[in-house]
């Protein structure tokens, strides 16, 4: 079940297209002011938020409560500009899927399904990456990039070890190395940095 969240009922027309997707059930639209109540009462599988910039601007005042909402229920944020800055701002309230507002219905349905499955969905890396992206890419080994991408799928050390056919100790070493090279304190922060720098595109 998908809970759309919009600034006004006029914006709700954005979601008419996904009603046709047989695999998705679209709940009545929520306003940002009613989102927490609606999540508790409707228990959706995913929240779909339009007008990302305005939503995130207001989110700062209610950050702790929203972090809890998005920790329990995954969300897809649609924004006018789904750039690195927007992805980082969304990650602060634990929204890890950010897409441009003009995304097609098919892309949106696919992103919703992937987000429900535990993936983070963001726009692909720009064709010409800035120097900082190239530098970070060079610092991570091919194995570390592989580890980072598996971390983005929510895999823990034991799962990483099994997937890569290495010991759990070696997997832990690779994770620590990724965190150190990206300057991240947590796995979530490392994945967010990886997404914004084009190392992770799911």
C-alpha positions in Angstrom: 0.0 0.0 0.0 1.3 3.4 -1.0 0.6 6.5 1.0 1.0 9.7 -1.1 1.9 12.9 0.7 1.4 16.2 -1.0 1.3 19.9 -0.1 -2.1 20.4 -1.7 -4.8 18.3 -3.2 -4.1 19.9 -6.5 -0.7 18.1 -6.5 -2.5 14.8 -5.9 -3.1 14.5 -9.7 0.6 13.6 -9.9 -0.3 10.1 -8.6 -3.3 9.3 -10.9 -1.0 7.3 -13.2 0.1 4.9 -10.6 -3.4 3.9 -9.8 -3.3 1.8 -12.9 -0.4 -0.3 -11.6 -2.1 -3.5 -10.5 0.6 -4.4 -8.0 0.1 -1.1 -6.1 -2.7 0.0 -3.8 -2.9 3.8 -3.5 -4.3 5.1 -0.2 -6.1 8.4 0.1 -3.7 11.4 -0.1 -2.1 12.7 3.1 -1.0 16.3 3.8 2.4 16.8 5.5 0.6 17.9 8.7 -1.3 14.6 8.9 1.5 12.3 7.8 2.5 10.9 11.2 -1.2 10.2 12.0 -1.9 8.6 8.7 1.2 6.3 8.9 0.0 5.1 12.3 -3.6 4.6 11.2 -3.1 3.2 7.6 0.2 1.3 8.1 1.4 1.7 4.5 4.2 -0.2 2.9 5.8 2.9 1.5 5.3 6.7 1.6 5.4 8.7 -1.6 6.2 12.4 -1.1 5.9 15.1 -3.7 7.3 18.6 -3.5 10.5 17.4 -1.8 12.1 20.8 -1.3 9.2 22.2 0.7 8.8 19.0 2.6 12.4 18.9 3.7 12.5 22.6 4.6 9.6 22.0 7.1 11.1 18.6 8.2 13.9 20.3 10.2 11.4 21.4 12.9 10.1 17.9 13.3 13.2 15.9 12.5 13.2 13.4 15.3 9.6 12.3 14.8 10.1 12.1 11.0 13.2 10.0 11.5 11.1 7.5 13.4 8.4 7.5 10.8 10.9 6.9 8.0 12.9 4.3 10.0 9.7 2.2 10.3 8.2 3.0 6.8 10.4 3.5 3.7 9.7 6.5 1.6 10.3 7.8 -2.0 10.8 11.6 -2.3 10.0 13.4 -5.5 11.9 16.6 -5.9 12.3 19.4 -8.5 16.1 18.7 -8.5 17.1 15.2 -7.3 20.7 16.2 -6.9 23.4 15.3 -4.3 22.3 18.1 -2.0 18.7 16.9 -2.0 19.8 13.2 -1.5 21.9 14.2 1.5 19.1 16.4 3.0 16.6 13.5 2.6 19.0 11.1 4.2 19.1 13.2 7.3 15.5 12.2 8.0 16.1 8.7 6.8 14.6 9.0 3.3 17.0 7.1 1.0 15.1 7.1 -2.3 15.0 10.4 -4.1 13.8 10.9 -7.7 13.1 13.9 -10.0 9.5 15.1 -10.1 9.3 14.4 -13.9 10.1 10.7 -13.5 7.8 8.5 -15.7 5.0 6.4 -14.2 6.9 3.2 -15.0 10.0 4.4 -13.4 8.1 5.6 -10.3 6.3 2.2 -10.0 9.7 0.5 -10.3 11.3 2.8 -7.7 8.4 2.2 -5.3 8.7 -1.6 -5.6 12.5 -1.4 -5.1 12.2 0.9 -2.1 9.7 -1.5 -0.5 12.2 -4.3 -1.1 14.8 -2.4 0.8 16.8 -0.7 -2.0 17.8 3.0 -2.2 16.8 4.5 -5.5 18.5 7.7 -6.7 19.2 9.2 -10.2 22.2 7.7 -11.9 25.5 9.5 -11.7 26.0 12.4 -14.1 28.1 11.6 -17.2 30.9 13.9 -16.2 31.7 13.3 -12.6 33.5 16.1 -10.7 37.1 15.7 -9.6 36.1 14.8 -6.0 34.0 11.9 -7.3 36.9 10.6 -9.4 39.3 10.9 -6.4 36.9 9.0 -4.1 36.4 6.3 -6.7 40.1 5.8 -7.0 40.6 5.5 -3.3 38.1 2.6 -2.9 39.3 -0.7 -4.3 37.0 -2.7 -6.6 36.3 -5.0 -3.7 35.4 -2.1 -1.4 33.0 -0.6 -4.0 31.4 -4.1 -4.2 31.1 -4.1 -0.4 29.6 -0.6 -0.4 27.0 -1.7 -2.9 26.1 -4.7 -0.9 25.8 -2.5 2.2 23.3 -0.4 0.3 21.2 -3.5 0.0 21.2 -3.8 3.8 23.5 -6.8 4.0 25.3 -7.2 7.3 28.9 -8.6 7.7 27.8 -12.3 7.8 25.7 -11.8 4.6 28.6 -9.9 3.0 31.0 -12.7 3.8 28.7 -15.4 2.3 28.0 -13.3 -0.8 31.6 -12.6 -1.5 32.9 -16.0 -0.3 35.2 -14.5 2.3 35.5 -14.8 6.1 33.3 -12.7 8.3 36.5 -11.1 9.7 37.6 -10.0 6.2 34.1 -8.6 5.5 34.3 -6.6 8.7 37.8 -5.3 7.7 36.4 -4.2 4.2 33.4 -2.4 5.9 35.8 -0.6 8.3 38.0 0.4 5.3 35.0 1.7 3.4 33.8 3.8 6.3 37.3 5.2 6.9 37.9 6.1 3.2 34.5 7.8 2.9 34.8 9.6 6.2 31.5 8.0 7.4 30.6 7.1 11.0 27.9 4.6 10.1 26.9 2.2 7.3 23.9 4.4 6.4 26.1 7.4 6.2 28.6 5.5 4.0 25.9 4.4 1.6 24.5 7.9 1.5 27.9 9.3 0.6 28.3 6.6 -1.9 25.0 7.4 -3.6 25.7 11.1 -3.8 29.2 10.5 -5.2 28.0 8.0 -7.8 29.5 4.9 -6.3 26.1 3.4 -5.6 23.3 3.7 -8.1 20.5 1.3 -7.4 
